[in-house]
């Protein structure tokens, strides 16, 4: 006989495991996103999430074996612990890596070239902030690492904006060397700070080149503040779907920090704070990597594929598979075919819901994206464990463990042997 079961303790523990996995996942995203390839990043993100959810579900069933039965607790808990890591961290993590490779793959070459326009502050205050001119060295270093299909432009600004390097395709090393020489030979800083003029100059460069589109990125570095009509200056960038990443030195005043953060937030970019000028090379490299890899399964999709229905479907299908495998992993941990069916179906449904939430809820606001990921993690954990109330399970627990099958086999062999002995005795008579 089959019956529907529901473990409130497992629901609560699964939610706790999901919360732990979410927090660890956010740390992974913030600390390793610029250092690891996206496929490995997503493998770690979902692998550790599955591990914590599986761990807490196992703890819940050990405390109160409502779903799997007391027979499992008495005989098979050790096997469940041995299955925990392989069926969660390994299985779900590897699946997430493969799904991220599928999601991040460029299925067709974009007709537009990727563009980066760097706006570099050369105001008088930079003499104290960057006495060794690390800013231009950092810009030169990142230009040297750029791919040959990139276009780069450089605009300097103090009391006025000046185009140091018009937008140019880095088609070979000779072009790169020309741009790098202009950066390294730039004279020292002087004058005030006019951020609005710099943003307008970048806009003019991109419009004249026909590159005012989501494939273009602006990097603004400043240590000062100026009055900027944000609504007027930002509107063309927002309409074009472009990101502006901003970099501020730690010495910048509060108004300057607030301005740079507003500029990045309103365009879906990222603000970076720099404590020492020597860090600029790493920051510029990180921004360049972000401009080249613009999508993973749990972050906002930007660039030319931002509104792509195709990639939206792939994300939702990917989350469906991850959710289903998360449920299957619990079935493997408990070694119960009925629970495996229930958790897998529940996990697949939870994955669809989480995928739709990620696809519709992710925006350019960092705090909102974090909230959306938190809700998606909660959905995966809770909805999956709720499905034991809808899909009947065997009243006897339904264990299908290898040991259990061996025990059944031994009993069958004993019965056959006993039957053979009785037959032999009849023949002897």
C-alpha positions, 0 to 999 in steps of 0.5 A: 500500500502507498501513502502520501507523507510530509516531513515538516522537519525536512522542509525546514532543514532543507530551507536552512541548507538552501540558506547556507548554500545561498550565502556560500554561493554569494561569497563564491560569486563575489570573490571568484567571479573574476578569477574562475571561468564561468563553467567552473564558477557555476559548478562550485555554486550549485555543487555546494548548494546541493551538498548543504541541502542534502546534508540538512535533509539527511540530518532531518531524516536521522532525527525523525525518519518520517519519510524513509522509515525506522528500518533505514535509520537502523540499517542504512544510515552509513550508506547514506552518508557515503552517498552524500558527497558523490550524489550532491557536490559531484553529480549536481556540480558536474551537471551545472558545469556542463549546463553553464558551458551550454548557456555561455556558448556563443551560437552565432557570431555577433555582427557588432564588435565589442568596444571599450571606451576608457575615461581617465581622470587627469585632474590635479588631485591625481597627483596625490591619489596616483603619484606614480601614474599607475592609472595609465600603466594599468590602462596600457596593461589591459590594452596589451591583453585585449583580443584582436576583435576589440575596439578601444578608445581613450578619453582623458578629462580634467577641466575639459575632455580630450580624446587621446585615442579615437575608437580603433580596432586592435587588429594587430600588435602594431595598433596595440603598441600605438595605443599603449605608447600614447598612454605611457607618454601622457603628461602629468595631471592638472586642472579640475574634474568634469565627469559630465564632459567625459561621458558626453565625449564617450557618447559622441565617440560611440555614436560617430562610430555607430557603436552605441549598442549593448556591445559597448562598455564605458569604464570611468575612473575618477578620484573627484566630484563634479556636478552632473545632470544624471538624468540627461547624461545617462539617458542615451546610455540606458536607451542603448543598453550600455554598461558604465563601470566606475572606479573610485579611489578610497580617498575620494570624498563621499559625494564623489563616491555616491556619484560614481555608484549612481552612474554604475547602478543606473546603467547596470554597471559595477562600482569598484573602490581602490585603496591603492593605485597599484590595484588598478591593473587588476581592476581594469583586467576584471572589468575587461573580463566582465565585458567579454563574459556577460552571462551565467545561470544566476546573473543578469544576461547583458550585451547583445543576448540580454533580451534573447528568448533562446537563452531565456529558454536555455536558462529555465531548462538548465534550472529544471535539470539542476532542480531535478538532479538535486531531487534525484540526489536525495533519492540516491542518498536515502536509496529509496525509489519512491522518494527519488521519484517524488523529489526528482519531480518536485525538484524539476518543478522547483527548477522551472519556478526558480529559472523563471524567477531568475529570468524575470527578476534579475536586473542591474541593481545588485541588491535586487539580484541578490534577493532574486537569487535568495528566493530562487534558492529557497524555491529549490529547497522548499518546493522539492521537499513538499512533493512527498505530500503529492506523490505516494510512497510505499508504506514500507519505505521502498528501500532498494539498497544493494544490501537489501537486494542481497538479503532478498537474494539470500532468502530466495536462495535459501528457499530454493535450497530447502525446496531442492532438499525436500525433492531429493528426500522424496526421490530417496524414498 
